[in-house]
Amino acid sequence: MSTAEATGPRPLPASVEIYDTTLRDGSQLEGISLTVEDKLRIARQLDYLGVHFIEGGWPGSNPKDDEFFARARDELNLETSTLVSFGSTRKVKGRTDEDLTLANLAASGTQVACIVGKCWDYHVLEALRTTLDEGVAMVAESVRFLKDSGMQVFFDAEHFFDGYHHNREYSLAVLEAAAVAGADRLVLCDTNGGTLPARVEDTVGAVVDYLDVPVGVHLHNDTGCGVANALAGVRAGATQVQGTINGYGERTGNCNLVPIIANLSLKMGVETVPPGRLSRLTAVSHHVAELVNFPPDPQQAYVGSSAFAHKAGLHTSAIARRPDAYEHVDPAAVGNGTRFVVSEMAGRSTVELKCEELGLEIDGKAVGEIVDTLKKLEHAGYHFEVADASLELLMRGASGWKQPYFELESFKVATEHRSGTGARAWNEVAVDMETEATVKLHVEGERIVATGEGNGPVNALHAALMMALGDRYPAFRSISLIDYKVRVLDTAAGTAAVTRVIIDSTNGDRVWTTIGVSTNIVEASWQALVDSLVFGLLHSEDGANRESKE
């Protein structure tokens, strides 16, 4: 067999297939454990975005994936995407008609199967402990079996880049066998994630020149080059990119489809998702983050809350005149927006721009008061550039607005320590703790007293407020806390130090952040919690109705 060598630069493909493996590869990230319902919801989000293929999992490998594929037949009505089942080639010296993995793929109910096989001679000899000829046969026979079952077959060439570097003759022989057997896509996998963009581009280009079957890439981010590698693969002729939303995946993650889709579409002129769908990218990214219970990365390219945030005075004043002065694309193209971050360094112009962004009409005197208040509060430990929701409430207050939902009379928190006599030893089991909170509120002239229990002060206070307000404001029930962070500001003061509490909340559609500062951690938590709930109500239908009565 002749060797394949890369040629020079080639035209970019008109379009690239986006193959999402969040439900399988993405779920291998530490801390992610998806229920079947989670997987169905994520799949609907991916279909809403418009990816071409959704890899649902490995049928037959565990009860969860079996249930997913069974429910998908009736419950997953995909309009744009195609569901794919994943598996592996037959076993060493096995028969395809007796192989349970292949049988499960054929019975999965999907029209497309993606199977993984080894393309590195080292793995065939040392991991499978078989001959190179048998390694080739395992791939060819498995592809042929699934094709004879009426399926489209994508072949994931595991460790291809390492294998090609060490023994290109063998790696190409495996690909050629898959192609001859009828594989519809040959996907080159950087399984260890150690390949750099130049080598990716050279290798993909060589394979594209050598074989007529469409080529894809499946890349990991161990060198931090996952996205760059994907773009390099497309430049070399790859027409399918496999990755995950937000880059979830084992170790340092898979290549992140979010910036890949945006870069290909906006920077390289390559079609990725259907027309009109790119503006859904931010919402889908954040929705998937919520479903996997990971806070969205504020600095993620294109879709992060900080992706188009501006803090420096020169930047903000320039953007007011020319939005393209400091933004590489229109944020609306990916469903994001420009934000003006306000801190103690803000001047009047920055505050005015923030007011304009929020739709607030505030006179010059109030703007000056806001600037002075910001400087004092940030000196005391507040940090409003990371707490946009609290900042908005502060600015609304400067315009004379007062939240109309409830007025606090008092709150009380008590924690009962039910076992043990003091600080537990390391080898003892955790003690039984219960926290109870009571709030006394006034709502529309009525005094309300409510008590809630929880696993800590914030949880108990939230439960008490739910008891008091949940029936009056149904939107309250959709607000949940997704992250709670505490920072001690002056460590030299020990347990008497000032504490900053930051809370991230969501109503399922958006995420916002609030802040509280006090020497008492419960008081700081209460400030952040109340701001979170007031902001959530303010931007809900309940809040709009209540505002209209004022």
N, C-alpha and C positions, 0 to 999 in steps of 0.2 A: 504493500500500500504506500502510496506517495504521501509525503508530509504536506500539511497545509500551511501556507504562509499568508500573513495579512497583506492586503493591498493598501493603497493610499486612501485619502479622504473620500467619502462617498456621500451621495445625497441623503438627507434625512428622510425617514419614512413619513408618509402623509399622516399616518395614524399609528398608535400603539395600543395594544390590548392591556388593560389593567386587570391583573389577577390578584385578588385579595386573599390572604391566608391568615387574617386576624383570628378567625375561629379555631384554627389549629396551631400554627406556628406562634401567633401572637399570644395565645393562652399559655405558652410555656414560660412566659416571664414570671419571675418570682413575685408572688403577691396577687396574681390573677387566678381566679377560680370561677369559671363561668357556669351558670346553670343552663339548662336547656332553654328556658325562657329568655335568658340573657342572649344566648346564641341566636335565637329567632329574631329578637329585637335588633341586634347588631346587623344581621343579614338584611333586615328591612331597611336599615339606614344605608347600607352599602348599595342596595338596589335603588334607593332614593337618589344617591349620589350618581349612580350610573356606571359603576365598574362593570367590566365585561364578565368576569368570573368570580364566584365566591366559593372558596374551598371550605366545605362544611365540617370536615373532620375525617376520621378513619373508621368507617363502619366495621363493626365486629371487634374493635379493639377494647371497647368499654361500654357499659350500659348507657352512659350519657350520650355518646355519639349514635348509638343504635336508636335511642328515643328521638334524637334530633332528626335523623333522616326519616324515621317513621312519621313524625309530626309534620315534617317539611312537606310531605306529599299533599297534605290537606290544608295546612295552615300558612305555608309560605308561597304566596301568590306573587312571584317575581315578575315585574314588568320589563325590566331592562337586563338584569343579570342572569347568568346561567349558573346553576349550582353544580359543584364538582365534588366527587368523592375521592379520597386520597388513600393510597396504600403502597405496597411494595411489590417487588418482583417475586416470583415463586422461590421456594427454598432451594438450597443447594441439593442437586441431584433429585429434586422432586418432580412431580408431574403437575402440569398446569390444571388438568381436569380434576385433580385431587387437592389442589391448594385452597385452603379456607379463605385466605386473604383475597385472592382473585375472585372466588365465588361470592364473597360479601360485596365486593365492588360491583360485580355484575348484577347483584340483586338489590343494590342500594336505591334504585329508583332514579338515579341521575343519568344524564345522557353523556356526561364527560367524566372520565377517570384520569387522575394524575398518579402515576406510579414512580417510585424512586428506586434507582439502581446504582450500583457503585461503578465509578469511572476511573478510579485511581487503582493502579495495579497493586500498590502497597496494601490497600484495604482488602482487595480480593484475596491476596495471598495470606495476609496476616489476620484479618478480622473474620472473613468467611472461611479461610483455610481451604481454599479450593483452587483449581487451575484457572488460568486466564481464559481458556476456551470455554470453560463452564460459566465463568462470569459473563461472557458475551451471550451464551445460550440462554441464561436466566432472563436476560433483558429481552432478547428477540422473541422467545417463546411466550413470555408474559404479555408483551405488546400484542402479539398475534392472537392470543386467546381472547383478550378484551375486544380487539377489533372484530373477531368472529362473533362476539356476543352483541355486536351492534353498537358499540360505544366509540365516541371520540376518545383518543388517548394522547395525553401529554406525558412525556418522559422527562422526569427530573433527574438530570445527570449529577449525582451526588459527588462532591469533592472534585468537580470537573477541572477547575482552574489549577489546583494542586496536581491532579493527575496529568493534565496536559503539560505542565511544566516539567514533570519528572519522566513521563513516558507518553509523548503525544501519539505515538502509533497506536498504543492500546486504547487510549481515551477516544480517539477518533474511530477505532474499530467498534467500540461499544455504541457510539452515536450512529454509525453507519448501519449496524445491525438493527437498531431501533427504527431507523428510517425505512429500511427495506421491509421490515415487518409491518409497517403502516402507521407509525407514530405521526400524529398531526402537528405536534410541536416538540421541539427539542430544547429543553430548558437547562442552561448551564448554571450550575450551583456553586457559589463560593461558600461552602458549608462551614469552613473554619473562619471565614470572614477576614482573612489576612491579606487578600489581594488588593493592590493599589490600582487606581484608575488607568494608568498607562498600559498595564498588563491586561486589564479587563478589555480595553478597547482593541488591543492587538489580537487577543485570543478570540474574542467574539467575531472580529472581522475575518479571521482565518477560517472559522467554522462556517460563517455565512457564505464565504467564497467556495468552500469545499462541498457543501450539501445544499440541496434545493428545498429542504423542509424549513418552514419558518422557525426562527430561533428566538428563545426567550432567555431572561436572566433572573436568577434567584440569589439575592445578595444579603449578606449580614453586615453588621456595623461595627465589628470588633476594632477596626482601625479608625473609626469615625468617618469612613469614606463611603458608607452605604449609598447615600443619595448620589454622590459624585460618580460612583461606580455604575449606578443605573443609567445616568445620563451618558456616561462613556459607552456603555453597552448599546444604547440606542444610536449614538453617533456611528457605531460600527455596524449597524444593521439589524439589531435585535428589534423585534416587533411585538414582544410581550415582556412586561415587567411584573414580577411577582414580589409582593411586599405586604406590609401591614399598615393599618391606620395608626398614626402617631408613632410608628416605629416599634411597637411592642414586639417582644420576642425574647428568646433565651439569651442569656449572657447580656451583651450590650444591645441586643435587639436586632430586628430585621431592618432592611432599608425602608425608610419612611415614605409611604405613598403620598402623604399630604404635600410635601414640597416637590416630590417627583411629578405629580399631576400638575401642580401650578407651574413649575419650571418648564415642563414640556409644552404646556398649553400657551403660557404667556411669554416665555423667553425664546422658545425654539420653534414655535409654530406647528407643533405636532398635536394632532387631535387625540384626546385621551378619554374624556367623558362626553356624553351627548351635548349638543348645543343647549345653552341655558342652564346647565347643571353645575358649572364651575363655581357659581356664586353660592352653592350649597356647601362648599368645602369646609368653611369654618364651623357651621352648625353641626355638620356630621362629625367632624373631629371632636368637638366638645361633647356631643351626645354619646359617642362611643366611649370617651374618657369617663363620663358619668356611669355608663353601664358596666365598665370594668372596675369602677370604684377607685380610679386614679385621678387626682386633680389635674386639669389641663395645664400643660407647660406654658407659662405666660410668655416665654421667649421663643416659642416654636415659630419657625419661619412661616410667614403668610397668615396663619390663623391664630397665633398667640395674642393674648390681650395687650402685650407690649410690642407686637410686631410693627404697629404704626403709632406708637405712643411717643410723644415729644415733650421733653422737659426743659431743655436749654432755651433761654430767652430768645436768642438769635434765631433758633429753629422755629419757634412758635410764631414769632412775628413774621418770618418769611413765609411760612405755610399759610398764614392768614391772607397773604397777597397771592401766592402761587402754590397751590397744593402739591404740585409736582417737584417743588424745589428740594424736598428732603424725603420723598417717597418714591421708591423704585417702580412701583405699580400703583394703580388705583385700588385702594383697599376693598372697595365695593365689588371688584372683579371676583374676589374669593369669599365674599360675604362678610368681610371684616370692616372696620371703620377707623378713622383717625381719632386718636385720643390726645388730649392735652393734659399732661401730668403736672399736678400742682404740689409744690413743697414750700419750705421756708425760703427757698431761693426765688420763688415766683415774684414777678412784678405785677403791676396793674394790668398790663396788656395780656399776660398769661391768664390771669383770673377772668378778665373780660372774655377771652376766647373760650374758657371753660364754661362760663355762664351761657355764652352763645351756643356752645355744643349741647348743653342741657336744656336749652330753650327757656332760660330764666331771664327775666327783665329786671335788672338791678341797677340802681342809679350810682353815680360816681362816688357818693359818700359811702354807700354800702360796700362798694368794691374796696375802698380804702380800709374799711373796718374788717373785711374778710382777710385782706393781706396782713393786717396787724394781728388778727386772731390766729391766723395760720402760723405766723412766726412764734407767737407765744406758746401755742399748743405743741408745735414741733419741738420747741425747746424743752417742754415738759415731758416729751417722750412719744408724742403721736407721730405717725408716719403716713401721711395721707396719700402719698403716691402709690402705696400698695393697698389702699382702702378707699376705692373710688365711691363706694356706696355711702360711707360715712361722710366723705367730702361733699357729696351731693346734698345730703341732709343738712350739713353745716351751712352750705351756700343758700339753700332754700330758707333756712332759718334767718339768714341775714336779710332776706327779702321780706321778712315779716310772716313767713309761713310757720304754722305750728301743727305738728301732726295731730289729726283729729280722732285717732282710733281709740286711744285710752290714755288715762292719766294715772301715774303711779302714786299711791299713798305710801306703801312700804312693801318690802319683801323680806323674807326670813328664810335662812337655809340651816338645816340641822343634819349632821351626819352621825349615825349610830354605829359604833364599833362593837360587833356582836360576839367576837371571840378573841382570845389572846389578851395579854395584859399590857402590851406595849409594842415597840418596834419588833417585827418578827425576825427570827433568825433566818439565814439563807436556806437552811434545810427544812424549814417549816412550810406547810401549805398556806395559801393566801387566806387571810382572814375574811370573814363575812361582813361586808359593809353595805349600809343602806343610807341613801340621802333623801331627805324630804324637804320640799320647798313650798312656802306659802306666799302668795302674792295678794295684795289688796289694791284693787284698781277702781277707777271711776270711768264708766262708759255711758255717755249720753245721759248724765245725771244719775245713773244707777251705780251703787257701790257693790262691787263683786269681790268675794273672797274665794280663792281656789287653792287647792293643794295638789301637788304632784310628786311622784316618787321617781327616782332615777338612779343610775349607777355613778352619779357624781353631781356636783352643784349645777353645772350647765344643763345636763340632761334633765335634772329635777326641775329647774326653773323653766326650761322649755315645756316640760309636761304640765306644769302649773299654768303657764300662759295659754297652753292649748285648751286646758279645762275651762279657762276663763273666757277665751275669745274664739275658740274653734267654731262654735255654733253661730256666732254673729258674723264671722268673716270666714266663709268656707275656703277661701284662697290660703288661709293660714295653714291649713292641713297639707297643702302641697309644698310648703317650704321645709326643707331639710338642711341640716348642717353636714357638710361633707369634709371639712377640715378644721382643726382647732390647733392653733400654735401659740406658745407662750415663750416670751423672752424676758429675762431679767436684765434691766437696763444699767443698774449701778451695782455690780457684783460686790463691791467693797462693803455695801450696807448689809450683806447677808440676808437673813430672812425678813428684814425690814426694807428690802429694796423695792424700787418702783418696778412694776410688772406691766408689760405690754401684751395684750391678748389680741390675736387676729383670727377672725372666723370667716371661712368661705362657706357660702350657702347657695342653694339652687332651688328653683321651682320646676325643674325638668326642662325648661327652655333656655334659661340663662343662668350664669354664675356671677355672684357678686361678693365683695369682700368688705368687712367692717372691722372697726378697731375700738379698743378700750384701753385706758391707762389708769393705773391706780397702785398705791402701795398694798391694797387689798386685792388679791387675785379674783375673789368672787365679785367684787365691785367692777373690776376691769372686764370680767367676763359678762356681767350684766349689761354694761354699756355696749359691748360689741354685739351681744345677743339681741338687745332691743333695737339697735340700729338695723340689724339684719332683718328682723321681722317687720319693722316699719317700712324699710325700703321695699321688701317683698310685697307688702300690702299696697304701698303707694303705686307700684307698677303692675297691679293686678286689676281685674275688672271690679272686684269689691272696693278697692281703693279709689278707683275712678268714680264709682257710684257714691262713695262716702264724700269725696271731694266736692261733687256736684251739689251736695246738700248744704255745704258750708256757705 
